[in-house]
């Protein structure tokens, strides 16, 4: 704020001095005042260019735009072979573990395997522990998780 007042005073003093000097050359004061007003108007209109809190140079680096988590996971599926990479398998495995844990089941506990096969169908456990998983197999796992009845509680 203080800088703006000082800048305004300097501009006013410079304007009066400029009018006095140019009037001594025979130019009419009203003509000079009109030009001074025009210069002030341009200065006020462009004040945002000169009144910055931060220096504009060097410009800030553009942020690296990263895709969403879903788009990054989609790239983990090989389109040619249909093989799903480990990050997507880990994500699906965590969803399966969570949904089974809500029902009191653990995918790694052998005593729960029969109940899990009864609940979601055979093959789900072996699919998630296989060395290589294809997209179709992963779709079957996700469909099985979607078919789980919501009213089941812990036993």
Secondary structure, 3 states (H helix, E strand, C coil): CHHHHHHHHHHHHHHHHHHHHHHCCCCCHHHHHHHHHHHHHHHHHCHHHHCCCCCCCCCCCCCCCCCCHHHHHHCCECCCCCEECHHHHHHHHHHHHHHHHCCCCCCCCHHHHHHHHHHHCCCHHHHHHCCCEEHHHHHHHHHHHHCCCCCCCCC
